[in-house]
Amino acid sequence: AETELTSFAPPLFSTVALPEISVAQASYASGQSVQLTVENPDGDRVWIAIRRHDISPHDSTGSGSSEAWSYVCGSTTCSDQSLDSNSFDIDDIGDGLWRAYLMKDMTFPYEAMAFSNAFSVGSTGISSSLARYESGATVSLSFANIWSSRFWITVYPADSTPDDAQSGSLEAWAWPCGDQTCNGDTMSSGEVSFNTIEDGVWRAFIMLDMYSPYESVAFSKTFAVGAVDQILMRKEAYSVGENVEVSFYNPTGARVWIGVYPASSDPSNLQGSTAAWSWPCGTRTCTGTNQYLTDGAFELSVREGEWRVYMMRDMTYPYSSVAYSDLFIVAPSTPNPTTAPPTAQPTSKPTTAPPTNPPTPLATTAMPTPRPSPLPTQNPTPQPSAPPSASPTSFPTSFPTVGETQSYAELQSRIAELEDIIKQMEDDGCTV
């Protein structure tokens, strides 16, 4: 007897949900909150660490403390530390290039279950040598290739969205080696110059994408070319109670005023109350020619929040700006952590601060070995072990004869039938 072998093919794709962590943007302004999304399908007790981008996920014993940390619930003190998913902000991340690591371990060394793409905070990676250039002047941009990847440098209008830059509005571009035909597309640092940029307010971007639409991994502060309206901030982040320093250029000498609105405001349709405002002289009370200054600088007191400074010629509501600044933050004076907790953590969840050492390698999640489909729970119905108990009611009354039309094969078949009938009769006790 032959044994039938049944094989079960494993599935082509695993359906097991894996832990994930991601950031909402590739780049943030100094002091801006970083939005994180965590998927923790097993509901484990987990925490998140913000660490330098160049700390290998496969190194759990490296040096350097975490820049910031949080439980999955979004703070360092919350009690719900085992959420299966959550989105939240982390504040107080300094300028630099970072990654977010998802940790499960509560004792050192720590193992990262997952980690995010690198993201930048502040004007990291690229900057203009000047905030303002004369018409036709050469624009010089300095860069650092902290991504160790193939990239290119481009100039877009200042209001371009860093995470969705379209090819149609591109003003100029080059490989980091300095032009569009050279081979140096992975240089570690250097300078690129452009001498064909038209008058306007611009921003430089570092791009890793090679297909439109492009997402930048870093961008510069705005810079102006030619006699154009411009608002400049001395810093990107201020403490509550610290005066915000504003510089402006109004080349036409038109009557203007300057106001502070939320950073998310539409520059062409400014509505609601300002957080602060002034005539270009620096106060609300100056008159005459002091409202028509072509350039200047002054300070404003601005409450906590994310803001931009806008310059308006409109004197009737709603207002449309002719220039606006980079985003800036006003936040409580809370220094970034500079020390780390003890490396010997208790066996329970750490409750004071993030780990002092970089993450261990990203955990390799083995694909589960598929189980075979369940076998039938019932065996096949067995074959009869004995012949039917009911015997034939009668025997044939005549036997076939061999006619001239019958072939030898037909004759053999008839003989076999006869032998079967005789055997049946003998089994029933008949004498043949």
Buried (B, 14 or more C-beta within 10 A) or exposed (E): EEEEEEEEEEEEEEEEEEBBBBBBBBBBBBBBBBBBBBBBEEEBBBBBBBBBBBBEBEBBEBEEBBBBBBBBBBEBEEEEBBBBEBEBEBBBBBBBBBBBBBBBBBEBBBBBBBBBEBBBBBBBBBBBEEEBBEEEBEBBBBBBBBBEEEBBBBBBBBEBEBBEBEEEEBBBBBBBBBEEEEEEBBBEEBEBEBEEBEBBBBBBBBBBBEEEEBBBBBBBBBBBBBBBBBBBBEEBBBEEEBEBBBBBBBEEEEBBBBBBBBBEBEBEEBEEEBBBBBBBBBEEEBEEEBBBBBEBEBBBEBEBBBBBBBBBBEEEEEBEBBBBBBBBBBBEEEEEBEEBBEEEBEEEEBEEBBBBBBBBEBBEEEEEEEEEEEEEEEEEEEEEEEEEEEEEEEEEEEEBEEEEEEEEEEEEEBEEEEEEBEEBBEEEEEEE
